[in-house]
Amino acid sequence: MRILKVRFLLLAAMVLAIGSAVEASGQDAARLHFDRLNSLESKARDVVEVNVDGKLLDLAKRVTAKVKDEDAKKVAAAITGLRGIYVRVYNFEKENEYDMTDIDQIRSQLTAPGWEKLANVRSKKNNQKIDIHTMFTGDKMDGVAVVMSENKSVAVVNVIGMIDIEMLIELSGRLNIPKIDVERDGTVKKDKEE
């Protein structure tokens, strides 16, 4: 009987270890690697880099939850399941000052298993390319990636964690979140800038 208990405990420990490893790898699956973009910083006129994760994200969750403003409470509810928000924006003086292969390397990460293409836009005006991909865990969205490039700018947004799309739509048009309208047929359209 004692040997059976020891074997059971060893089996339980192995299952927990495997489960932890799978969970850890799943958390990183939606995270894009921005290493190739580091070379753009020295060429760009303006650079924006945002990294909100770990303790900083936990602090944001606690602060927004305590604010009495209704919009802040909705933001707190929307970010409850997030594990990270990463943004890179590079603006250049002249057209084509960056190497498109660096941006294509980011886009190639979105062909990995788990990522699904939500939308892409190609416009000859300013050589604009926009790609929006999502990652799901079961029926819950666990990550979003937006890659935008045009002649004089590059922007990449990567949000990791459970995302409440309905809450984001409700917040759209407020708190600097672009206005998003959902049509009856389920399509999403963004209001024109004024």
ABEGO torsion letter per residue (X at the ends): XAAAAAAAAAAAAAAAAAAAAAAAAAAAAABBBAAAAAAAAAABABBBBBBBBEAAAAAAAAAAAABABAAAAAAAAAAAABABBBBBBBBBABBGABBAAAAAAAAAAAABBGBBBABBBBBABGGBBBBBBBBBBEABBABBBBBBBBAABBBBBBBBEBBBAAAAAAABGBGGBBBBBBBAAGBBBBBBBX
